[in-house]
Amino acid sequence: MDVLLVDDPAPHVRRFTLNRPEKRNALSNGLRGQLLAGLEAADADPEVRVTILRGAGGCFSAGYDLGGGTREPLPFATAAGAGQWARHVVEGCFRIWDLAKPVIAQVHGWCLAGGSELATACDLVYVAEDAQIGYPPVRMMSPPDNQFHAWLCGLRPAMEMMLTGDAMDGAEAVRVGFANRAFPAERLEAEVLAIAERIAKIPTDVQQMNKRSVHRAMEIMGLRAAIRAGTEIQALALTTPSSRETFAKIRQNVSEGLSARDRAFGDYRTKS
């Protein structure tokens, strides 16, 4: 089965679908490599003006593939040593950030951990009202690899996310600034496609300047440096006793390890 599906649902619109529904579209290194290659090919294709990223089945993505998918070869080289994984994730996100053409995340269902990092690397994020977006690894492992929360959501919402690991629904994601708009789940695909078609009316040579102007403003305020600095904190967090214990449980049994993390909160996979 192809882990990434590609189609062109409208003129000048390319759409990528994460296609591992049986694993909640867990992000293996193989899938990540195909996605980055596809996005970069679309960026070089003169017929494409905007891309959409979505997930097959019941969710966008529940995060990185802790069942072995991250042990596959990395899709691109990143300096080795302590913190390599976090640096690699952030460099991948900035590869999307630095594309000339706009990328839209279409989010439904679970959008957790690495899935949320992938969505935030996109230029626009549209969510289903009942989507569930969160970063549960803060409970027993570490802060995010890609620490976007304070930049997108502001101090207070970001701090609450970091200190609880709780998920927010689509409406809350819009309220705090994670997403642009929320739609009923049954309307999400049509609404996102309509927005993509509006964006595609603008020629790429103009649109890439529009996109870059917003990014440069954020970078002047320190976004790129702050997110890269966050990778060192993430690497340090992985040396704590709690993090080491959690990963030891995950190596023995992924499902039980994650359930042990969330059982006291009664959410995610432990919700009754």
C-alpha positions as CSV (number, residue, x, y, z in Angstrom):
1,M,0.0,0.0,0.0
2,D,1.2,3.4,-0.9
3,V,1.9,5.4,2.3
4,L,1.4,8.7,0.5
5,L,-1.3,9.4,-2.0
6,V,-1.1,12.3,-4.4
7,D,-3.9,13.9,-6.5
8,D,-4.7,17.2,-8.2
9,P,-8.3,18.0,-7.1
10,A,-8.5,21.4,-8.8
11,P,-6.5,23.4,-11.3
12,H,-3.1,24.4,-9.8
13,V,-3.9,22.5,-6.6
14,R,-1.8,19.4,-5.5
15,R,-3.0,17.3,-2.6
16,F,-1.1,14.9,-0.4
17,T,-2.8,12.3,1.8
18,L,-1.0,10.5,4.6
19,N,-2.1,7.0,4.0
20,R,-1.4,4.8,7.0
21,P,-4.9,4.8,8.5
22,E,-4.4,1.5,10.3
23,K,-1.6,3.3,12.3
24,R,-3.5,6.6,12.6
25,N,-1.1,8.0,10.0
26,A,1.9,7.6,12.2
27,L,4.9,9.5,10.8
28,S,7.6,7.0,9.9
29,N,10.8,8.2,8.4
30,G,9.8,6.6,5.1
31,L,6.5,8.5,5.0
32,R,8.2,11.8,6.0
33,G,10.8,11.4,3.3
34,Q,8.1,10.8,0.6
35,L,6.1,13.8,1.8
36,L,9.1,16.2,1.8
37,A,10.1,14.9,-1.7
38,G,6.5,15.4,-2.9
39,L,6.2,18.9,-1.5
40,E,9.5,19.9,-3.0
41,A,8.5,18.5,-6.4
42,A,5.3,20.4,-6.3
43,D,7.2,23.6,-5.4
44,A,9.2,23.1,-8.6
45,D,6.2,22.3,-10.8
46,P,5.0,25.4,-12.7
47,E,1.4,23.9,-12.8
48,V,1.1,23.9,-9.0
49,R,0.4,27.0,-7.0
50,V,-0.8,25.6,-3.7
51,T,-0.7,22.3,-1.9
52,I,-3.0,20.6,0.7
53,L,-1.9,18.1,3.3
54,R,-4.4,15.8,4.9
55,G,-4.7,12.3,6.5
56,A,-6.6,9.2,5.4
57,G,-9.1,7.5,7.6
58,G,-10.2,8.8,11.0
59,C,-7.4,11.3,11.7
60,F,-4.7,13.7,10.4
61,S,-1.8,12.1,12.3
62,A,-1.3,10.7,15.9
63,G,2.4,11.5,15.8
64,Y,5.7,9.8,15.1
65,D,5.8,6.1,14.5
66,L,7.2,4.9,17.9
67,G,6.7,1.3,16.8
68,G,9.9,1.2,14.7
69,G,9.3,3.8,12.0
70,T,11.8,6.2,13.5
71,R,14.5,3.6,13.3
72,E,14.4,3.7,9.5
73,P,17.1,5.8,7.8
74,L,16.5,9.5,8.2
75,P,15.1,11.1,5.0
76,F,17.8,13.7,4.9
77,A,21.1,14.2,6.7
78,T,21.3,16.1,10.0
79,A,24.3,16.7,12.2
80,A,24.8,13.8,14.5
81,G,25.2,13.8,18.2
82,A,23.0,14.6,21.2
83,G,19.8,16.2,20.0
84,Q,20.0,14.9,16.5
85,W,16.3,13.8,16.3
86,A,14.9,17.2,17.5
87,R,17.2,19.1,15.1
88,H,16.2,16.8,12.3
89,V,12.5,17.4,13.0
90,V,12.9,21.2,13.1
91,E,15.0,21.2,9.9
92,G,12.3,19.2,8.2
93,C,9.6,21.7,9.4
94,F,11.7,24.6,8.1
95,R,12.1,22.8,4.7
96,I,8.3,23.1,4.5
97,W,8.3,26.7,5.9
98,D,10.8,27.7,3.3
99,L,8.9,26.4,0.2
100,A,7.9,29.2,-2.2
101,K,4.3,28.0,-2.5
102,P,1.7,28.0,0.2
103,V,1.0,24.7,2.0
104,I,-2.4,24.1,3.7
105,A,-2.9,21.6,6.5
106,Q,-6.4,20.0,6.5
107,V,-6.8,18.6,10.0
108,H,-9.5,16.2,11.3
109,G,-9.5,13.7,14.2
110,W,-6.3,13.2,16.1
111,C,-3.5,15.7,15.5
112,L,-1.0,14.8,18.2
113,A,2.7,15.2,19.0
114,G,4.6,15.0,15.7
115,G,1.3,15.3,13.8
116,S,0.8,18.7,15.4
117,E,4.3,19.7,14.6
118,L,3.7,18.8,10.9
119,A,0.5,20.9,10.8
120,T,2.2,23.9,12.3
121,A,5.0,23.8,9.7
122,C,2.3,24.5,7.1
123,D,1.3,28.1,6.1
124,L,-2.4,27.7,6.8
125,V,-4.3,25.3,9.1
126,Y,-8.0,24.5,8.8
127,V,-9.5,22.1,11.3
128,A,-12.6,20.1,11.9
129,E,-14.6,21.4,14.8
130,D,-14.2,18.1,16.6
131,A,-10.5,17.6,15.9
132,Q,-8.3,16.8,18.9
133,I,-4.9,18.6,18.9
134,G,-2.3,18.2,21.6
135,Y,1.2,17.2,22.6
136,P,0.9,14.5,25.3
137,P,4.6,13.7,25.4
138,V,5.1,16.7,27.7
139,R,3.6,14.6,30.5
140,M,6.4,12.1,30.8
141,M,9.0,12.6,28.0
142,S,9.9,16.1,26.9
143,P,8.7,19.3,25.4
144,P,8.2,19.3,21.6
145,D,10.9,18.9,19.1
146,N,9.4,21.8,17.2
147,Q,8.4,24.3,19.9
148,F,5.9,26.4,18.0
149,H,3.4,26.9,20.8
150,A,4.4,30.3,22.2
151,W,4.8,31.7,18.7
152,L,1.4,30.7,17.5
153,C,-0.7,30.7,20.6
154,G,0.9,33.2,23.0
155,L,2.2,32.9,26.5
156,R,-0.8,31.7,28.5
157,P,-2.3,29.2,26.1
158,A,1.2,27.8,25.3
159,M,2.0,27.4,29.0
160,E,-1.2,25.6,29.7
161,M,-0.4,23.2,26.8
162,M,3.1,22.6,28.0
163,L,2.0,22.0,31.6
164,T,-0.9,19.7,31.0
165,G,-0.5,17.9,27.6
166,D,-4.2,18.2,27.2
167,A,-5.8,18.2,23.8
168,M,-7.9,21.1,22.4
169,D,-10.8,20.8,19.9
170,G,-11.0,22.7,16.6
171,A,-12.8,25.7,18.0
172,E,-10.3,26.2,20.8
173,A,-7.4,25.8,18.3
174,V,-8.8,28.7,16.3
175,R,-9.4,30.8,19.5
176,V,-5.7,30.4,20.6
177,G,-4.2,30.9,17.1
178,F,-3.1,27.4,16.2
179,A,-5.6,27.2,13.3
180,N,-7.2,29.7,10.9
181,R,-10.7,28.4,10.9
182,A,-12.8,25.4,12.1
183,F,-15.6,23.8,10.1
184,P,-18.0,20.9,10.7
185,A,-16.1,17.7,9.8
186,E,-18.4,16.9,6.9
187,R,-17.7,20.3,5.3
188,L,-13.9,20.5,6.0
189,E,-12.7,19.0,2.7
190,A,-14.9,21.2,0.5
191,E,-14.1,24.3,2.5
192,V,-10.3,23.7,2.3
193,L,-10.5,23.1,-1.4
194,A,-12.4,26.3,-1.9
195,I,-9.8,28.2,0.0
196,A,-7.0,26.5,-2.0
197,E,-8.7,27.5,-5.3
198,R,-8.9,31.2,-4.1
199,I,-5.2,31.1,-3.2
200,A,-4.4,29.5,-6.6
201,K,-5.8,32.5,-8.5
202,I,-2.7,34.5,-7.5
203,P,0.5,33.8,-9.6
204,T,3.3,32.0,-7.8
205,D,5.8,34.8,-8.5
206,V,3.6,37.2,-6.5
207,Q,2.4,34.7,-4.0
208,Q,5.8,33.6,-2.9
209,M,6.6,37.2,-2.0
210,N,3.4,37.5,0.0
211,K,4.3,34.3,1.9
212,R,7.9,35.3,2.5
213,S,7.0,38.8,3.9
214,V,5.0,37.2,6.8
215,H,7.8,34.7,7.5
216,R,10.5,37.3,7.5
217,A,8.6,39.4,10.0
218,M,8.3,36.3,12.3
219,E,12.0,35.5,11.9
220,I,13.1,39.0,12.7
221,M,11.2,38.7,16.0
222,G,13.3,35.5,16.6
223,L,11.0,32.6,15.7
224,R,13.6,30.6,13.8
225,A,16.3,31.1,16.4
226,A,14.0,30.3,19.3
227,I,12.6,27.1,17.8
228,R,16.1,25.9,17.0
229,A,17.2,26.7,20.5
230,G,14.3,24.6,21.8
231,T,15.8,21.5,20.3
232,E,18.6,21.7,22.9
233,I,16.1,21.8,25.7
234,Q,14.3,18.8,24.2
235,A,17.5,16.8,24.0
236,L,18.3,17.7,27.6
237,A,14.8,16.6,28.7
238,L,15.4,13.1,27.3
239,T,18.1,12.6,29.9
240,T,15.7,12.9,32.8
241,P,14.8,9.8,34.8
242,S,11.1,10.1,34.0
243,S,11.8,10.3,30.3
244,R,14.2,7.4,30.3
245,E,11.6,5.3,32.3
246,T,8.9,6.1,29.8
247,F,10.9,5.2,26.8
248,A,11.9,2.0,28.4
249,K,8.2,1.1,28.8
250,I,7.6,2.1,25.2
251,R,10.4,-0.2,23.9
252,Q,8.7,-3.1,25.7
253,N,5.2,-2.3,24.6
254,V,4.2,0.9,22.7
255,S,0.5,0.8,23.6
256,E,1.1,0.1,27.3
257,G,3.8,2.7,27.5
258,L,1.6,5.4,26.1
259,S,-1.3,4.3,28.2
260,A,0.8,4.5,31.4
261,R,1.6,8.1,30.5
262,D,-2.1,9.1,30.0
263,R,-3.9,6.9,32.5
264,A,-3.9,9.3,35.4
265,F,-5.4,12.0,33.1
266,G,-8.1,9.6,31.7
267,D,-7.8,10.9,28.1
268,Y,-6.4,9.9,24.7
269,R,-6.2,6.1,24.5
270,T,-7.2,5.7,28.2
271,K,-10.5,7.6,27.9
272,S,-13.4,5.4,28.9
